[in-house]
Amino acid sequence: MKIELTYFAVDGNYGEAREMAVLNTAKWTGKDWQRIHEASDSERVKVAVELDKKYFPVSQACFLVLDRQLVTFFPDKSIK
């Protein structure tokens, strides 16, 4: 069965849900957001996961979409 994942956001954005992370950013600082804004499109999700590890080193699970599959990601593991 073919699976195509698409995200829909309340701000009206939508698109292909590929290599996507949904993270708790409540503790992020202005410097953290600067790193996100300065990251290239292809590196942004990796930078975001690194920042997530800074604030939630073990306890919080993240949800990632990699290669069109939803997976649970624990920050103490690395993504490729």
Secondary structure, 3 states (H helix, E strand, C coil): CCCCCEEECCCCCEEECCCEEECCCCCCCHHHHHHHHHCCCCCHHHHHHHHHHHHCCCCCCEEEEECCEEEEECCCCCCC
